[in-house]
Amino acid sequence: MSGDWSNVGVIRGPQGLQGDPGNTGADGATGNQGSQGHQGGPGTAGVDGGIGQQGHQGHQGNVGTQGNQGGPGTAGTAGGTGAQGNQGHQGNQGNQGGAGNAGELGQQGHQGHQGGPGAQGDSGAGIRIVGTLPGQGPPPSGGQPGDAWLDIDGNLWVWA
């Protein structure tokens, strides 16, 4: 059988398929609370209370005997202060204060777990490593298809 040795270079297998994504990391810590907003302004004044109700009229008394006409009387004293009116309605609510400052960004979560193994690749062409060479190739003459030798530089020599 005729053939010849071919240097196929440094050998490496193909890169495997990418694994599944890892699990999501834990949530970061909660940021600090923002500053308190400004206090709203005072509400508007309430409405004055209305006048109280008039009392019931008393019963009419019996007619008395007519008396003598009296002289002019002295001026009477001023009447007392009337009763206090009802409390007015509650004023409107003041304006809302502005929003507080945003809190600081929380810490980054932990790295997720490594994905599982990828799917198995297709079978490659078969080779049989016959041995290693004490120096640089090529190997001794003669071989069978699929025979392979490794030299000291890591080169793979395959009989084709």
Secondary structure as UniProt FT lines:
FT   STRAND          5..10
FT   STRAND          128..132
FT   TURN            145..146
FT   STRAND          147..150
FT   TURN            152..153
FT   STRAND          155..159
//
